[in-house]
Amino acid sequence: MEWFLLVISAILAGGLLFLVSESFKTPGERTAQAIMRFDKFHAIIMSVEGYRLNDPRRKKYYVTDKPAWELILVDAKYKPSLQERWNVYFFLWPIYKTYVYPFAYTKLKKRGDVAPGDNVIWSDERTGESVVSRTGTSNHVDFQVEYPTITGNLFTNEMAKVLVFTNNTLQTTNPFKMLFRINNWLGVTTETIGGALRGVVGKLSIQQLNQVRSETEDRSGDTPSADFTHTMTWINRGAADKEDGIEEKWGVQLTKSIFKAFTPGDANADELMDSFLEPRIADQKGSAAVITAQREGDAVLALATKKAEAYEKTQAAIVTWKKKYLVDTGLAKADAQGNITALVPDANTRVSAEALKALSKLTGTLVIGENLNTLLNLNRPQTTPTTGEGAAS
C-alpha cells in the first residue's frame, strides 16, 4: 500500500511539475508567440525591446486607429505590466497552449557549413556561398530576420532568362496577421518579392543587370544605379493610393533588399553574357600585357642605371686609392681637402720614366721647344743661394 501511494505521489508531482512548466511562457528575445485557448486564438506575447503590442485587452493603452496586435514604439506614458517587465506569462495548460505551425525557410551558409538534410538550392563557387532550404515547425515569429531568396523564371528586356539571388530582411509589424491572416506567410511574401523583381529585371539588359548595385546614394528611379532597397520596398504599401501591400495584408515589412548575384537561365542568356564578358576579358588581357611590357622596360632601365652608377663608383674609388697611395708612400703632397699639390723627386723620376716610355713609342722627329723637365712635367726642387763666407762672389 505504501509503495502504491509513493508511486501515485510521484506521478502527481511529475504531472504538477509538467503542468507548471507548460503554463509559464517566456518568449525568446526579439520573438513573439501566439497563445491559443482550446485551439482558438487568445493573445500574443512578445519580447522586443523598445516595442509593445497594441493589446485590445489593455483598454487604457489600446490605440483605436491602429490594428489590434500591431507593434507600437513604447512612449513615456506606457507602463508595462508585471508580466511584460519580467517576461514571464502564465497561461494554465492544457487550456492554453502555444501555437505551433509548419514553417519552411531558407538560410545562407558558407562552404563546408552545409549539414546533412539541407536542401541546397543555390551555390556560388566563386564566393563559396550556398543557399539551403529547410522545413520544420515553429512556435514563434522573429522580429527581424534575413532570408536569402532565389527567384527563377525572370526575363530581361532581351528576353534572356535569369535566376536572381537577393538577400531580404523582413520585419514583423503584426504577428496576428502573419500567423492567422494567411497560411505560410514567408512563402507568399517571397512570391511578392519575386513579382517585384520580375518588374525590375524586365526593364534591364544583361549588361545593365550585371551593373546593379544594392546600395548607392542615387535614388533616381529604376536605373541600375538606383538604391535597390528603395526600388523594392514599394511592396510594403502596395500600389499607389492603395494600401494592399504585404504590411497591410500580412503584417510583415521588407526593410532591406540586397542584390547578390544572378546566373543565366537559358542559352540566350549564356550568349548575351559571353558577348558582354569577352570584350572585357580581352581588354583586361591587353591592359595586363601593356603593364607587363612597361614593367620589363623599367627593369632593364633600372639595371642599366645601376651598372652605370656602379662603374662610376668603381672609377672614383680607383682614383681615390691612387691618390691615397701616392700620399701614404710619400710620393706626393696633398692639401687639407686631399687634393695632390706636388710630386716629390722620386715621384718625378717615376713620372719621367713613364713619359719617356710613352715617347719611345712615337715615330718621327721630336722638336723640343723648352727644356726636358718642363716637357716631362717634372718639378725640380728650387735652391736658393745663400750669402756668407762660403758663397760664390
SULJO-V263339 format. One line per field, one symbol per residue. ss: DSSP state (h for helix, s for strand, l for the rest). phi: phi as a letter, one per 20 degrees, with the letter a starting at -180 (. if undefined). psi: psi as a letter, one per 40 degrees, with the letter a starting at -180 (. if undefined). A space follows every 50 residues. Layout:
ss->???
phi->???
psi->???
This chain:
ss->lhhhhhhhhhhhhhhhhhhhhhhsslllllsssssssllsssssssslll ssslllllhhhllllllllssssllllllllhhhhhllsslllllsssll ssssssssssllllllllssssssllllssssssssssllsslsssssss ssssslllllsssssssssssslshhhhhhllllhhhhhhhhhhhhhhhh hllllhhhhllllllllllllllllllhhhhhhhhhlllllllllhhhhh lsssssssssssssllhhhhhhhhhhhhhhhhhhhhhhhhhhhhhhhhhh hhhhhhhhhhhhhhhhhhhhhhhhhhhhlllssslllllsssslhhhhhh hhhhhhhhhhlllllllllllhhhhllllllllllllllllll
phi->.ffffffffffffffffffffeeedcffgmcccedddlmcgcaddbccfn cceeeffdgfdfefecffmffcffdfeedffffffelccdcfeefdcffc cfbdbdbecegnefegnfefdbbdffemecdddccacbdbcefbbecfcd ddldcffemeecdddcddedcfdbffffecebelgffffffffffffgff ffedegffffdfcfcbefceqefgeffffffeffffenfgmcecefffec mcceebcdfeabcfdbfffffffffeegffffffffffffffffffffff ffffffffffffffffffffffffffffemebdcefenefdaeeggffff ffffffffffeedoddddecfffffemddfgeddgddqfeefe
psi->dddddddddddddddddddddddhhgiihfiiihhihfeihdihiighhe iiighedgddehhdeiiieihihhidehhiiddddefhihhhiedhihhh iihhiihhiiheehihehhhehhhddeeiihihihaiieiiidhihhhhh hafihieefhhihhhihhhhhhdgdddddedihgdddddddddddddddd deeiiddddeehidhiehfeafideihdddddededeaihehgfadddde fihhdhhhhdiiiieidddddddddddddddddddddddddddddddddd ddddddddddddddddddddddddddddeeeiiiadeehhdiiidddddd ddddddddddeiiahhhheaiddddefihhhhhhiiiadeii.
